[in-house]
Amino acid sequence: MRKFFLVLPLFLLLLSCGKKVVTNAPASNLEEPDRVLFERAMHDLERNKFIVSRLSLQTLINTYPDSEFLPQAKYALAESFYRESGNSSMNQAEAEFKDYITFFPVSDLADDAQLKIALTHVRRMEKPDRDRTQAQLAESELKAMIENYPDSPLLDEAKEKLRAVQEVLAQGVDRVADFYYLRKSYPAAIARYKEIMTKYPDYSKMPDSLYYLAESLRHSNNEPEAAIYYARIVTDHPLSDRVEEAKHRLTAMNMPIPEANPVALARAQAAPREERSIIGKMFGLVRHRPPVSTETGAASSAAEAEENTAPTSVRGGTAGSGDTTGEFNIDSKVVQPGKPPAKKLR
């Protein structure tokens, strides 16, 4: 009997060793520390904790250079500076977005990054009669966006912003030209009006610029060339308020009055009256914010905030422009560095 009590526990122990133990315990987050860092960074970025978010992103980038989250992390790092606003933050955002394009030139976010580079300059643009540096840099970066990413879904937006930036640049040159014209410094005025005609052919006040260019030439005893620009008002801007004056000048100089260009006439007739004067829509008498909108369809862009206030909500991705949930929408489906990530949602 005593042997039975000694053998039975041993027998049960052997049976238990033969059973396979199955557990459904989830894998520990410690197995994916890069994911933990990225999710923590996104959580902080959604709440505008820019410095804390960047610490996590920098740790991920420096510690896990082969992480599948590396492309997203580098874009989010640039985005954190872009949202933070301020001149120094815009400088850093520009540098980080350019760094992103250098590392991931074929990434599906490269065009977004290039547009954001341009917008860092748009955000710092001055009024048309102030420093032109940021406007010229914005123009250059937008042209690069259009040239380098001709198939981008953001192409129309880039062209629209380029048109608006060039309107600001043209208005600045126009004011200088008017200054010289009023002081009868006609050679200087002629040079500026011709600059507008050459560089900014879509300027909304082109009929006025052409008229004063012709007037400057007429006052400089150069009627033959003046007639060219009076005639251009009639042909290219047939509904302009300057047409009758231009015809009067041509008649006084015994020059023929040309017919309106049918294409120009049709275009002018098709445009609503209020859209013929873009200046009235784009600029007010007093503007403290950039005269070009920084709203964008680029990925993960923060909503426009009040002046001198950090953004508090996020738009972009599949969220509508009125979304205020604070969701950050860089596509979470990423690939190893050097391979283009999956198509992002807009």
Secondary structure as GFF3:
##gff-version 3
##sequence-region A 1 346
A	DSSP	alpha_helix	2	18	.	.	.	ID=ss1
A	DSSP	three_ten_helix	29	31	.	.	.	ID=ss2
A	DSSP	alpha_helix	33	46	.	.	.	ID=ss3
A	DSSP	alpha_helix	50	63	.	.	.	ID=ss4
A	DSSP	alpha_helix	70	84	.	.	.	ID=ss5
A	DSSP	alpha_helix	87	103	.	.	.	ID=ss6
A	DSSP	alpha_helix	110	122	.	.	.	ID=ss7
A	DSSP	alpha_helix	133	148	.	.	.	ID=ss8
A	DSSP	alpha_helix	155	182	.	.	.	ID=ss9
A	DSSP	alpha_helix	186	199	.	.	.	ID=ss10
A	DSSP	alpha_helix	206	219	.	.	.	ID=ss11
A	DSSP	alpha_helix	223	236	.	.	.	ID=ss12
A	DSSP	alpha_helix	243	252	.	.	.	ID=ss13
A	DSSP	alpha_helix	262	270	.	.	.	ID=ss14
A	DSSP	three_ten_helix	273	276	.	.	.	ID=ss15
A	DSSP	alpha_helix	278	282	.	.	.	ID=ss16
###
